Amino acid sequence: MSKPIKDIIYSAGIFDGEGHIGVNEKRRIQVRVVNSSKELVDYFRGVWGGIIYTRKVKETDRTAYDFILSSKEEVTNFIKLVYPYLIVKKEQVDKVLDLYKDINGEDYF
């Protein structure tokens, strides 16, 4: 699924700074961006799909918004499009893809 280049590059930058990628308890890759800006996570959901969870941060009593991609199609699309523009998270993405292969015995895509 193609996206405007500005959305891809912007998303890569935000993911580099605010994002997380890992393998969840169901042995699936999950992409997350957590932020206090609802506008930011709404933007991510509008561009990439996924879901948003809202929670209170106990220490600060502020609201945090968790944007999550967990379907294989959404995660694959996100990784393939933002990967060339990642700086900080590129190595982490590589490690998670390797971990997925070790756990599941197959490449993610």
C-alpha positions as CSV (number, residue, x, y, z in Angstrom):
1,M,0.0,0.0,0.0
2,S,1.6,3.3,-1.0
3,K,1.7,6.4,1.1
4,P,2.7,10.0,0.4
5,I,6.5,10.3,1.0
6,K,5.9,13.1,3.5
7,D,3.9,10.7,5.7
8,I,6.6,8.0,5.4
9,I,9.5,10.3,6.3
10,Y,7.6,12.0,9.1
11,S,6.5,8.7,10.6
12,A,10.0,7.4,10.4
13,G,11.3,10.4,12.4
14,I,8.6,10.1,15.1
15,F,9.1,6.3,15.3
16,D,12.9,6.9,15.7
17,G,12.3,9.1,18.7
18,E,9.1,7.9,20.3
19,G,8.6,4.4,18.9
20,H,9.2,0.8,20.0
21,I,9.2,-2.5,18.1
22,G,9.3,-5.9,19.7
23,V,7.9,-9.4,19.7
24,N,4.8,-9.8,21.9
25,E,3.7,-12.7,23.9
26,K,1.8,-14.1,20.9
27,R,5.1,-14.2,19.0
28,R,4.0,-11.5,16.7
29,I,5.9,-8.3,15.9
30,Q,4.3,-5.2,17.3
31,V,5.0,-1.5,16.6
32,R,4.2,1.2,19.2
33,V,4.3,4.9,19.4
34,V,3.5,6.3,22.8
35,N,2.9,10.1,23.2
36,S,0.9,12.6,25.2
37,S,-0.4,14.2,22.0
38,K,-3.7,12.6,20.9
39,E,-3.3,14.5,17.6
40,L,0.0,12.7,16.9
41,V,-1.3,9.2,17.6
42,D,-4.5,10.0,15.7
43,Y,-2.3,11.0,12.7
44,F,-0.5,7.6,12.9
45,R,-3.8,5.7,13.0
46,G,-5.1,7.7,10.0
47,V,-2.0,6.9,8.0
48,W,-1.1,3.4,9.2
49,G,-4.3,1.8,10.7
50,G,-3.8,0.1,14.0
51,I,-5.4,0.9,17.3
52,I,-5.0,3.5,20.1
53,Y,-5.2,2.9,23.8
54,T,-5.6,5.7,26.3
55,R,-4.1,5.4,29.9
56,K,-3.2,7.6,32.8
57,V,0.5,7.8,33.8
58,K,0.4,7.4,37.6
59,E,3.6,9.4,38.3
60,T,2.4,12.5,36.5
61,D,-1.4,12.0,36.3
62,R,-1.1,12.8,32.6
63,T,-2.8,11.0,29.8
64,A,-0.7,8.8,27.5
65,Y,-1.8,7.5,24.1
66,D,-0.5,4.2,22.8
67,F,-0.6,3.7,19.1
68,I,-0.2,0.0,18.2
69,L,0.2,-1.9,15.0
70,S,0.1,-5.7,15.5
71,S,-1.5,-7.2,12.4
72,K,1.1,-8.7,10.1
73,E,-0.1,-6.7,7.1
74,E,0.1,-3.3,8.9
75,V,3.4,-4.0,10.5
76,T,5.0,-5.3,7.3
77,N,3.7,-2.2,5.4
78,F,5.0,0.1,8.1
79,I,8.5,-1.5,8.3
80,K,9.0,-1.7,4.6
81,L,8.1,1.9,4.0
82,V,9.8,3.6,6.9
83,Y,12.9,1.4,7.1
84,P,15.0,3.4,4.6
85,Y,14.5,6.6,6.6
86,L,15.2,5.2,10.1
87,I,18.4,6.3,11.8
88,V,18.1,5.3,15.5
89,K,15.7,2.4,15.2
90,K,17.1,0.6,12.1
91,E,19.3,-1.7,14.2
92,Q,16.5,-2.5,16.6
93,V,14.2,-3.4,13.7
94,D,16.9,-5.7,12.3
95,K,17.3,-7.4,15.7
96,V,13.5,-7.9,16.1
97,L,13.2,-9.4,12.6
98,D,16.1,-11.8,13.5
99,L,14.4,-12.6,16.8
100,Y,11.1,-13.3,15.1
101,K,12.9,-15.7,12.7
102,D,14.6,-17.5,15.6
103,I,11.3,-17.8,17.6
104,N,9.1,-18.8,14.6
105,G,11.5,-20.5,12.3
106,E,10.6,-18.3,9.3
107,D,11.3,-14.8,8.0
108,Y,8.7,-12.2,8.8
109,F,8.3,-11.1,5.2
